[in-house]
Amino acid sequence: MAKTSVLLAQKQVTYLYQSMTLSVTNIFLAISLVLYLLWDLQSIRELLIYWYVAGLFILSLRVILYVLYKHSLITQPGQWISLFITGSCLSGAASALIIFIIPEHLEYYYSYVLLFLGTMLIASVASLGVSKQAFLAYLLTLSTILGIFFLRHNYDFLSFHFYAYVIIFLFAASAALHINKSLLSAFTREIENSLLRKNLTKETSERIHAENELREKAQELQTLNESLEYKVREKTTELKNLAFYDTLTQLPNRHYFYDYLKRTLARNKSTKEPFALFFIDLDEFKTINDTLGHDFGDELLVKVGSRLRSCTRVDDFIARISGDEFVVILKGELDEHKIAEIANNIIHSVSLPYTFSDSQTFISCSLGIALYPQDGETANTLIKYSDLAMYYAKEHGKNSFYFYNNELYKEKAKKFILATALKMAVKKHELYLVYQPQVVCHNEQVSSMEVLLRWHSAQFGLVPVNKFISLAEESRQILELEDFVLHSALQQVQIWNNQSQKNFRVAVNISAVHFQQKSFVQEIEGLLAQLNYQPQLLELELTESALMNNTQEAIDKLVHLKSLGIRISIDDFGTGYSSLSYLKQLPIDVLKIDKSFIDGIPVDQDNNAITKAIIELAHQFNLETIAEGVEYRHQLDFLKTIGCHLIQGYYFYKPMKADEFERKFIFDRSDSTNA
C-alpha cells in the first residue's frame, strides 16, 4: 500500500517538475523575445517563430497521446515512445512547411499570434508533463527546425553566428535538462519523505487501531472461550452423570458398577485382596408401584438408597443397577461374621417404616452375597452367584440374606434344566390330568371333583407338583399349562356328563398370574361357548394372594364370572391374609380349609378351634366349606359334627386318572349321586 502511494506521488511529481521545466523554457524564450523587441533581431524573431510552431505541434501531439493513454488505447511504453518520436519528426516537418508557406511580410504579426498561442498552450498542458525521451524528441525537432532556418537564410555553417546560435541553443537545452533533473530529484525526495512520513503516521495509527481491535477481539475470544470451556465442563459433567449415575437416586448406575467392578478385579488380580459383593432386591416392590403409583415408588427408591449409604462405610461402593435392584461392594479384610453383620444392618434398615407426607409404608429386601476370590474371580461370575443367592433368599421367606455356595448353584442348575424340560413337556405329551373326587359330608356321595396336573418326565420321572408349578409361575409358562388343564378337563367332564346323564362339577386351580391377565374372563367365557359347557358345573379355585392385588379389579372379574354362573372358591383359606372384609366384598361360594388345619383334628385343640371358626364363619356368609386332606375316620366324624359340607382326601379317594374315574363313577352308579 505504501509502495503504491509513493509510485503515484512520483508520477505526480514528475508531471509537476516537467511542467516547471517547460515554464523555465518559457522564461528563457521570453527573455529572448524581450531582446528581440528591444534590438529587433531578425534571426531571433524567426528562431522564436520556428521554436513555438514546433512546440505547438509537439504539445498537441502530447495531448493526443495522453488522451489515448487515458482511454487505454495505448498501454505499452514502447508504443508511447515510438509514437511520440514519430509525431515529433512530423511536427518538425510541419513546422518547416509552415515557415516556408507563411509570407515574409506576415511573419512579424504571425509571430506574436504564435507566441501568445504557444505560451497559453504550454501553460494549460504543463500538468501533462513530458518524459526524458519526449524531451529528446523535442530537441531533435528543434534541431531540425533550426537547420531549416539556417538553410533558408543561407547561413554559413562555419560562421561565428552559426556556432553562437548552436552554443546558445545547446546551453539553453542543457540548462533546462539540468534544472529539470535537479528540481525533480530534490522535490521527489521531499515529497517521498513527506508521503512516507504521512503514510508511516497513518500506518502507525492504523496499526495501533488494528492492535487495539485485535486486543479487543482477543479479549472477546478469550471471554467466549472461557464461557465455552465452562459450558463444555458443565455438559461433560452432565453427560458423565447421565452415563454413570442414576438420575433418581444419584447413585452410580449399572454401567458405572460394571466398570468399577472390572477395575477392582484388575487391581486385585495380583494381590487377591478380598471383597464382598451384595446383590439386593426389594420384596414386592411391583405391588407398591401398581397400588400406590410410580411417583410413590420413585420416592421410596430414593429413601432406600439413602438408607443403604447410612449402613455402609465411606470406601464401600453402592449402585442402583435396575428398577428395584441395588449392589454394594464391601472392600477390605472382612470375615464372614462381619459381612453378615453388615447384611443384617441393611435388611433391618430397609425394613423400617417409611414416612411420607400423608402415610407410612413398609418394604423389605432380599440379599445375596458372593465373596472374592473364593466364589469367583470374574465380574460375571460374582454377579451371577450373588444374584443366585439373592433369589434363594426370596424363595425362602424373603427379608433375609444368603451367602453363595456350590449347593445353590447345583440347585439353580437343576431348576434351569427342569424348566427347559417343562417347556417341551406339553409337546411330548408328558403332562396328564388326575381327578380327585369331592364327597358330600352327610351322605358320603361323590358330587364333584378337583382336577390336578401331573408331569411324568422321561428324564426326571414323576416330578413333584410344587416343583414344576413354581417353575411355571416364574417363567409364566403357567398360562399355557392352565389353558391345557381347562380345555382338557372341561372337554372330559362334558363327555362324562353326557355318558352318565350326571352333572359332575369340576374344580380347576387358577394361579394369580393367570387370574391377573386382562383377558382372563373373556378366555373363560370363550372356552365355555366353544365347548358348550354349562357354567354352573365349573368351579374356579383362587388363592387369597391372587385376590389381594388390585382388589377392585379382582371384584369386577369375580362379579362377571358369577354372572355367567361359575362358582368361585378360595383355596387354602386361613394360610394367607384371611381378611374378613374381603369375605364380605368378594362374590365367592366356597372356602377350602387347608390340610394343615385338618391334620391335627380332633386331637389338636388349636386346629379344632380354627377349623370350627372357619366353618361357622362360612355359615354366617352363606358359604360352603370343603375340608382338604381328610385321611382318617375320626377327622371325618369331627367335620360332620361341626357342619362341614364337602370332604376331599385319601380317606375316600386319591387322585385318579380319567380311565379309573370312568370305571368308578361313570359306569358304576352305586358309588355316586347327582350333585
CORLIN-V737383 format. One record per residue. N is the residue number from 1. OMEGA is omega in whole degrees, -180 to 180 (999 if undefined). D_FIRST is the distance of its C-alpha to the first C-alpha in whole Angstrom. Layout:
N,OMEGA,D_FIRST ; N,OMEGA,D_FIRST
This chain:
1,179,0 ; 2,180,4 ; 3,179,5 ; 4,179,5 ; 5,180,6 ; 6,179,9 ; 7,178,10 ; 8,179,11 ; 9,178,12 ; 10,179,14 ; 11,179,16 ; 12,180,17 ; 13,179,18 ; 14,177,20 ; 15,-178,22 ; 16,-176,23 ; 17,174,24 ; 18,176,26 ; 19,178,27 ; 20,178,29 ; 21,178,30 ; 22,179,32 ; 23,177,33 ; 24,178,35 ; 25,178,36 ; 26,178,38 ; 27,179,39 ; 28,180,41 ; 29,179,42 ; 30,177,43 ; 31,178,45 ; 32,180,47 ; 33,179,48 ; 34,179,49 ; 35,179,51 ; 36,-178,52 ; 37,-178,54 ; 38,-172,56 ; 39,177,57 ; 40,-179,57 ; 41,-176,56 ; 42,-176,56 ; 43,180,54 ; 44,179,51 ; 45,-180,52 ; 46,179,52 ; 47,179,49 ; 48,179,47 ; 49,179,48 ; 50,-177,46 ; 51,-175,43 ; 52,175,42 ; 53,177,43 ; 54,-180,41 ; 55,179,38 ; 56,180,39 ; 57,-178,39 ; 58,-178,36 ; 59,176,34 ; 60,177,35 ; 61,179,34 ; 62,178,30 ; 63,-180,30 ; 64,180,31 ; 65,180,29 ; 66,178,26 ; 67,177,27 ; 68,179,28 ; 69,-179,24 ; 70,180,23 ; 71,175,25 ; 72,176,24 ; 73,174,27 ; 74,-176,26 ; 75,-176,23 ; 76,176,24 ; 77,180,24 ; 78,176,27 ; 79,-178,29 ; 80,-177,27 ; 81,-178,29 ; 82,-179,32 ; 83,-177,33 ; 84,179,32 ; 85,179,35 ; 86,179,37 ; 87,179,37 ; 88,178,37 ; 89,178,40 ; 90,178,42 ; 91,178,41 ; 92,179,43 ; 93,180,46 ; 94,179,46 ; 95,180,46 ; 96,180,49 ; 97,-179,50 ; 98,-178,50 ; 99,180,52 ; 100,-178,55 ; 101,-175,55 ; 102,178,55 ; 103,-176,58 ; 104,-177,59 ; 105,177,60 ; 106,-176,57 ; 107,-177,55 ; 108,-179,55 ; 109,-178,54 ; 110,-179,52 ; 111,179,50 ; 112,178,49 ; 113,-180,48 ; 114,178,46 ; 115,-179,45 ; 116,-179,44 ; 117,-180,42 ; 118,180,40 ; 119,180,39 ; 120,-178,38 ; 121,179,36 ; 122,-180,34 ; 123,-175,33 ; 124,-177,32 ; 125,-179,30 ; 126,-178,29 ; 127,179,25 ; 128,178,25 ; 129,177,25 ; 130,177,27 ; 131,179,25 ; 132,179,28 ; 133,179,29 ; 134,180,30 ; 135,177,32 ; 136,177,34 ; 137,178,35 ; 138,179,36 ; 139,179,38 ; 140,-180,39 ; 141,180,41 ; 142,179,42 ; 143,178,44 ; 144,179,45 ; 145,-179,46 ; 146,179,48 ; 147,179,50 ; 148,-179,51 ; 149,-179,52 ; 150,180,54 ; 151,-178,56 ; 152,-177,57 ; 153,174,58 ; 154,178,60 ; 155,177,58 ; 156,-177,59 ; 157,178,56 ; 158,-178,58 ; 159,180,59 ; 160,-178,57 ; 161,-180,56 ; 162,-179,54 ; 163,177,52 ; 164,177,52 ; 165,-180,50 ; 166,-179,48 ; 167,179,47 ; 168,-179,46 ; 169,-179,44 ; 170,178,42 ; 171,180,42 ; 172,180,40 ; 173,180,38 ; 174,179,37 ; 175,180,37 ; 176,179,34 ; 177,-178,32 ; 178,178,32 ; 179,180,31 ; 180,-178,28 ; 181,-178,27 ; 182,-180,28 ; 183,180,26 ; 184,-179,23 ; 185,-177,23 ; 186,-178,23 ; 187,177,22 ; 188,179,18 ; 189,-178,19 ; 190,-180,19 ; 191,178,17 ; 192,179,14 ; 193,-180,15 ; 194,179,16 ; 195,178,12 ; 196,177,11 ; 197,180,14 ; 198,179,13 ; 199,179,9 ; 200,178,11 ; 201,180,13 ; 202,180,11 ; 203,178,10 ; 204,179,13 ; 205,179,15 ; 206,179,12 ; 207,178,13 ; 208,179,17 ; 209,180,17 ; 210,178,16 ; 211,178,18 ; 212,178,21 ; 213,178,20 ; 214,178,21 ; 215,178,24 ; 216,179,25 ; 217,179,25 ; 218,178,26 ; 219,178,29 ; 220,179,29 ; 221,178,29 ; 222,178,32 ; 223,179,34 ; 224,179,34 ; 225,178,34 ; 226,179,37 ; 227,179,39 ; 228,178,38 ; 229,179,40 ; 230,179,43 ; 231,178,43 ; 232,178,43 ; 233,179,46 ; 234,-179,48 ; 235,179,48 ; 236,177,49 ; 237,-180,52 ; 238,179,53 ; 239,178,53 ; 240,178,54 ; 241,179,57 ; 242,-177,57 ; 243,-171,58 ; 244,-177,60 ; 245,176,62 ; 246,-175,64 ; 247,-178,63 ; 248,-175,66 ; 249,-176,68 ; 250,174,65 ; 251,173,66 ; 252,-178,65 ; 253,-177,65 ; 254,-178,67 ; 255,180,64 ; 256,-179,63 ; 257,-180,67 ; 258,179,67 ; 259,-179,64 ; 260,-180,65 ; 261,180,69 ; 262,178,67 ; 263,178,65 ; 264,178,68 ; 265,179,70 ; 266,180,68 ; 267,-177,68 ; 268,-175,72 ; 269,-178,72 ; 270,-176,73 ; 271,-176,75 ; 272,178,77 ; 273,-172,76 ; 274,169,78 ; 275,-179,77 ; 276,177,79 ; 277,176,77 ; 278,172,79 ; 279,-172,79 ; 280,177,79 ; 281,-180,80 ; 282,-179,81 ; 283,175,85 ; 284,180,85 ; 285,179,82 ; 286,179,81 ; 287,178,84 ; 288,178,83 ; 289,-176,79 ; 290,-175,82 ; 291,-176,84 ; 292,177,82 ; 293,-177,78 ; 294,177,75 ; 295,177,74 ; 296,178,77 ; 297,178,76 ; 298,180,73 ; 299,178,74 ; 300,179,77 ; 301,178,74 ; 302,180,72 ; 303,177,75 ; 304,178,77 ; 305,179,73 ; 306,180,74 ; 307,177,77 ; 308,177,76 ; 309,-176,74 ; 310,-178,76 ; 311,-176,79 ; 312,-179,77 ; 313,-177,75 ; 314,-176,71 ; 315,-180,71 ; 316,-176,72 ; 317,179,70 ; 318,178,71 ; 319,171,69 ; 320,-171,70 ; 321,174,70 ; 322,-173,72 ; 323,-178,73 ; 324,-180,76 ; 325,178,76 ; 326,174,74 ; 327,177,74 ; 328,174,75 ; 329,177,74 ; 330,-176,76 ; 331,175,75 ; 332,-180,77 ; 333,179,80 ; 334,175,83 ; 335,-176,86 ; 336,179,87 ; 337,179,89 ; 338,179,86 ; 339,178,84 ; 340,179,87 ; 341,179,87 ; 342,178,83 ; 343,177,84 ; 344,178,87 ; 345,179,85 ; 346,-179,82 ; 347,180,85 ; 348,-178,87 ; 349,-179,84 ; 350,-175,83 ; 351,177,86 ; 352,-177,86 ; 353,178,86 ; 354,-177,82 ; 355,176,82 ; 356,-173,80 ; 357,-175,80 ; 358,-178,83 ; 359,172,85 ; 360,176,85 ; 361,-179,85 ; 362,173,86 ; 363,178,85 ; 364,180,86 ; 365,173,84 ; 366,-170,85 ; 367,176,83 ; 368,-174,83 ; 369,171,83 ; 370,-175,82 ; 371,174,81 ; 372,7,79 ; 373,-171,80 ; 374,-179,83 ; 375,-179,83 ; 376,-178,80 ; 377,176,77 ; 378,-178,74 ; 379,-177,73 ; 380,-180,74 ; 381,-178,78 ; 382,179,78 ; 383,-179,76 ; 384,-176,79 ; 385,178,82 ; 386,177,81 ; 387,179,81 ; 388,178,84 ; 389,179,86 ; 390,179,84 ; 391,176,86 ; 392,177,89 ; 393,178,89 ; 394,-177,89 ; 395,-177,91 ; 396,170,94 ; 397,-180,93 ; 398,178,90 ; 399,-178,89 ; 400,178,89 ; 401,176,88 ; 402,170,88 ; 403,176,87 ; 404,169,87 ; 405,-175,89 ; 406,-180,90 ; 407,177,93 ; 408,-179,90 ; 409,179,88 ; 410,180,91 ; 411,178,92 ; 412,179,89 ; 413,178,89 ; 414,180,93 ; 415,180,91 ; 416,180,89 ; 417,-180,91 ; 418,179,93 ; 419,178,91 ; 420,179,90 ; 421,-179,93 ; 422,180,94 ; 423,-179,91 ; 424,-173,93 ; 425,-179,97 ; 426,-179,97 ; 427,-179,96 ; 428,179,98 ; 429,178,101 ; 430,179,102 ; 431,178,102 ; 432,-177,105 ; 433,171,107 ; 434,-175,110 ; 435,177,112 ; 436,-178,113 ; 437,173,116 ; 438,-170,116 ; 439,175,120 ; 440,-169,121 ; 441,-170,123 ; 442,-179,126 ; 443,176,127 ; 444,176,125 ; 445,180,124 ; 446,179,121 ; 447,-176,119 ; 448,-178,115 ; 449,171,113 ; 450,179,110 ; 451,-177,108 ; 452,-178,106 ; 453,176,104 ; 454,179,104 ; 455,174,102 ; 456,-175,104 ; 457,176,101 ; 458,-178,102 ; 459,-173,100 ; 460,-177,101 ; 461,-180,104 ; 462,-176,105 ; 463,178,102 ; 464,-176,103 ; 465,-176,102 ; 466,180,100 ; 467,-173,98 ; 468,177,97 ; 469,178,97 ; 470,176,94 ; 471,-179,92 ; 472,179,92 ; 473,179,91 ; 474,-177,88 ; 475,-178,87 ; 476,174,88 ; 477,179,90 ; 478,179,93 ; 479,179,92 ; 480,-178,93 ; 481,-178,96 ; 482,172,97 ; 483,178,96 ; 484,-179,99 ; 485,-178,101 ; 486,-177,101 ; 487,-177,101 ; 488,-177,104 ; 489,-179,106 ; 490,179,106 ; 491,-179,107 ; 492,-179,110 ; 493,176,112 ; 494,179,111 ; 495,-179,113 ; 496,-179,116 ; 497,178,117 ; 498,-179,117 ; 499,-172,120 ; 500,-175,121 ; 501,178,121 ; 502,179,120 ; 503,175,117 ; 504,175,116 ; 505,-179,113 ; 506,178,110 ; 507,-178,108 ; 508,177,104 ; 509,178,102 ; 510,-180,98 ; 511,177,96 ; 512,-180,93 ; 513,-179,90 ; 514,-177,92 ; 515,-177,93 ; 516,176,90 ; 517,-178,88 ; 518,-174,87 ; 519,-173,89 ; 520,-177,92 ; 521,-179,95 ; 522,178,94 ; 523,180,94 ; 524,-179,98 ; 525,179,99 ; 526,-179,97 ; 527,178,100 ; 528,-180,103 ; 529,-179,102 ; 530,-177,101 ; 531,-176,105 ; 532,-176,107 ; 533,180,108 ; 534,-179,109 ; 535,-178,107 ; 536,-179,110 ; 537,177,111 ; 538,176,107 ; 539,179,107 ; 540,179,103 ; 541,-179,103 ; 542,175,100 ; 543,180,100 ; 544,-178,99 ; 545,180,95 ; 546,-177,95 ; 547,-176,95 ; 548,178,94 ; 549,-180,90 ; 550,-173,89 ; 551,-177,93 ; 552,177,92 ; 553,178,91 ; 554,179,94 ; 555,-180,96 ; 556,180,95 ; 557,-179,95 ; 558,178,99 ; 559,179,100 ; 560,180,99 ; 561,179,100 ; 562,180,104 ; 563,177,103 ; 564,-178,104 ; 565,-179,107 ; 566,176,106 ; 567,-180,107 ; 568,176,105 ; 569,177,106 ; 570,-177,104 ; 571,176,105 ; 572,-178,105 ; 573,180,106 ; 574,-179,106 ; 575,-178,104 ; 576,-176,100 ; 577,179,99 ; 578,-179,103 ; 579,179,102 ; 580,-178,104 ; 581,-178,102 ; 582,174,101 ; 583,179,104 ; 584,-174,105 ; 585,-171,101 ; 586,178,101 ; 587,-177,103 ; 588,-176,105 ; 589,-170,109 ; 590,169,110 ; 591,177,109 ; 592,-178,109 ; 593,-173,111 ; 594,-179,109 ; 595,-179,111 ; 596,177,110 ; 597,-178,113 ; 598,-174,115 ; 599,-172,116 ; 600,-176,117 ; 601,-2,120 ; 602,-176,123 ; 603,-178,123 ; 604,-175,119 ; 605,179,120 ; 606,179,116 ; 607,176,115 ; 608,-177,119 ; 609,-179,117 ; 610,-178,114 ; 611,179,115 ; 612,-179,118 ; 613,180,115 ; 614,-178,113 ; 615,179,116 ; 616,178,117 ; 617,179,113 ; 618,178,113 ; 619,-179,116 ; 620,-179,115 ; 621,-179,112 ; 622,180,114 ; 623,174,112 ; 624,177,114 ; 625,174,114 ; 626,177,114 ; 627,180,115 ; 628,173,113 ; 629,177,114 ; 630,-175,118 ; 631,-175,120 ; 632,-178,123 ; 633,-179,126 ; 634,175,126 ; 635,179,122 ; 636,-179,123 ; 637,180,126 ; 638,-179,124 ; 639,177,122 ; 640,-176,125 ; 641,-178,126 ; 642,170,123 ; 643,177,122 ; 644,-175,119 ; 645,-174,119 ; 646,180,118 ; 647,177,118 ; 648,-179,116 ; 649,-175,116 ; 650,180,118 ; 651,178,122 ; 652,-174,122 ; 653,169,119 ; 654,173,116 ; 655,-175,113 ; 656,178,114 ; 657,-173,113 ; 658,-177,113 ; 659,178,116 ; 660,178,118 ; 661,179,118 ; 662,-178,119 ; 663,-174,122 ; 664,-166,123 ; 665,-179,122 ; 666,-177,121 ; 667,176,124 ; 668,-173,127 ; 669,-175,127 ; 670,-174,129 ; 671,-175,126 ; 672,176,124 ; 673,177,125 ; 674,180,122 ; 675,999,120
